[in-house]
Structure formats: C-alpha cells, structure tokens
C-alpha cells in the first residue's frame, strides 16, 4: 500500500501550486506544419511573458511526438530548440509548464493497433522527461530542487484498444 501512496503524494505535491492555467494548443501539436518558421511565430516568447503578466501560474503545451522526430540530437534539432526556448522562458518567469502528449490521428491509430507502439511512446515520454530534467538542472537550479516546474500529462483523451495501453500510464519515467 505504501508504494502506491507515494506516487499519489508526489503527484499532489507537484500539482498543488497550480491554480490558474492556460492552454497554448495548436502550437506544437494539432498542426500539419511544424516548421521552425511557424513554431517561432505562431505563439511567441512575448506571449509567454504576457501569459504570466495576466496572472497565470502555468501553461499547458500540447506536443505532437513528431516534434522530437529529429535526424540529429535534440539539442541540435530546431523544433526542439524552439520548444526549449518556450519552456526556458516560462520557467524564468516562474510559470510552470504542463507538457501534454497530443499526437495526430495516424499516431493514435498506431497506438490502438500495436502494443509495440505503446511501448515506444512510453520510452519516448521517458526520454523527454529525462531530457528536461537535465536541462532544468542546467537552466535554473531552483527548479531542479523543487521538481514542480514541468509536469507531464498522458494521453487522457486517447483510449486505444491495445491491451498494453492499460499499463502505459504506470510505466516508469524520469522524475
């Protein structure tokens, strides 16, 4: 019983300071264009500052897994670099970030049809969590200490029929 109580307590501790949030959808997801030109102008770093000035304490960024499909390391991938800039700006303003995996229809079909696709998504989510845990510790040590600055949201509205899916939410990721 203690092991199941610990993750719940951790989740509540991370979420307790989230009071007023805003959804920045269609920026890194729900689009057919993930070019650096569009990602750098659809919503801007100035918009992130305005979100904070309006009194919000967190922003939810929907992310299509395609953003992380790069031929190079993520540190050299323009799409990921733009996402990094957005997250860094938000954190510098003490604006928490919720990353919400929000794949397109074809990706969701793959999840419904393949246990392997679900496992690959869990691996990707773990890599993303580890990537941002490392960057936070480099960017803003105070966020690494509190560990409440970036939260990860699973595919809440996607309920594939894959038998693996039921266990996907409980697969380990970086914390």
N, C-alpha and C positions, 0 to 999 in steps of 0.2 A: 504494500500500500504506500509506503514512504516513497518509493521510486516514482509512482505516478503522481504523487502530490508535488514533488519537486519541480517537474516541468510546468505544472499549472501555476505554482507560486512564482516561478521565473517569468512566465508569460504575463501574469498580472503585474508584477513589478515593472516590467518593461512598458506596459501599456498604461499604467496608472496616471502618467503625466499628460497623456494625450486627451485634450479637451475640445479643441476647435481645429478641425482639419478641412482640407480642401483636396479635391480630386483633380489632378492635372492629366486627364485622359487624352488619348489620341496624339500624344507627343512621341512616346517611344513604343506605342502599340496601336492597334486598330487603324493602321495606315498601310497603303501599298508603297509608300515612299519613305525609306529610312536613310536617305542620302544625308551626308553631313550638312549640306546646304539647308535642307528642310529642318533637320534636327536642331541646327543652330539658330533658326529663325522662327519656328512655329510658336514656341514659347521661349522667352529669353531669360538670362540671368537677372536682368532688371525686373522681370515678372516675379521671380522668386523673392527678390527683395520686397516687392510690393505686397506679396502674399504675407510676408512677415509683418510688414507695416500695418496691414489690415487687422492684425491681431491673431492670425492663425498660428498654431504651435506645431502643426505637422502638415506634410503634403504627401499625398499618395500618388506614386508614379507607376502607371501600368507599363509593363515591359514585355515586349514580344521576345521570345528566345532568339529570334533572328538577329537581334542587336548584338548578341555575343557570338554569332557565327562569323568568325573573322579568320582570314588566312594567316594572320600574324598573332603574336601575343596580344592580349587585351590591352596592355599598356601602350601598344602602337596602333591599335585599331581606332579609327576616327570616331566611329559611332560610340564606342565605349568611352573614349576620351571626353566626348560631349556629355554623356551621362555622368561621368566622374566630375566634370565641372559643375554640373547642376547639383549633385549631391554635396560636393565640397562647399558650394555657395550656401546651400540650405543649412548645413551643419555650422558654418561660420556665423550664421545668423541665429543659431540655437533653434532651428526649425528641424524637427525630427522628420525622417523620411520613411515611408512605408513603400517597399518595392513589392509590386503585385504582378506575379507572372500572368500574362494575358496573351496567350498565343492566338494565332489566326485559326480559322476553321479547319484548314488542312492538317495542321499540327494536332488539333483536338481529335480529329478523326484517327490520326495515328495513335494517340493515347488510348482511344477506345478499342482499337484493333490489336494492340500489341503490348504485352507485358514488358517487353524489352524497351519500348518507347517510354513507358512509365519509369522504368529503372534509369534510363538515360536522362530523363527530366530530373529525377531525384539527384543524380550525380551532378548535373548542370547546376541545380539550385545550391548544392553543397559547395561547388566551385565558386559560385557567385558570392555566397556568404563568406567563404574563406578569403576571397579577393578583397571584399570590402572591409572585413575585419582587419586585414593587413594595412589597407590604405588609411583607415581611420586611425590606427595606431601611429602612422606616419604623419597624418594631417593634423589631427587635433587630439593630443594625448588625453585630454579630459573626457572625450567621448569614449575612448577605449576603456577608460576606468569605469564609466557608468554603464556602458554597453546598452544604452537605451536609445541610441541615436538613429539606428537603421533597424527597421523591423521588416520581416518577410511575411508576405501573405500568400497562401496557397491558392490553388485554382478552385475557389469556392463555388463558382457558377458552372464549373465543368464537371460533370459526373459521368465519366466514361464507364462502359460496362466491363472493362478489363478487371479480372479478378485481383490483379496486383494493386489496382488503384486504391482499394480499401486500406492497404497498409502504407501507401505512399506518404501520407501526412505524418507518419511516425518514423520515417527513415531519418537517420542521423544527418545533421548538417553542422557546419561550424557555428559556434555561439559567441 
